[in-house]
Amino acid sequence: MALSVTPERFDELVDEALELIPEQLFDLVENCALIVEEEPDPEYGDVLGFYSGTPLSERTSQYSGVLPDRILIFRGPLLRLVSTEDELVEQVRITVLHEVAHFFGIDDDELDDLGYA
């Protein structure tokens, strides 16, 4: 059975995870929207989060006038993955930091080495 928390509490957990990002790094995150959705589109597969856009490491002087990158955090899969709120806090933290790392151009292999895969 999936853990039950209100959408507002889930959003608070996402905000708390974002607050863990050092300010000097967070200040570099621009033209990027973080969105909480209930479930991923089937095209994304079985995921907890998803980054879509041009990573900061690949942006050139030609990067302008584009729609914002998106970091999607999927509430349903995260709630089904855990059985306690403490586990949810940890998994939301890992997922948010994982997807923000993709914004910076850090790939899954590097994230795995860091414990965020």
Summary of the structure (lengths in Angstrom):
residues: 117
radius of gyration: 14.4
end to end distance: 24.1
largest distance: 48.9
contacts: 301
relative contact order: 0.22
helix: 47%
strand: 14%
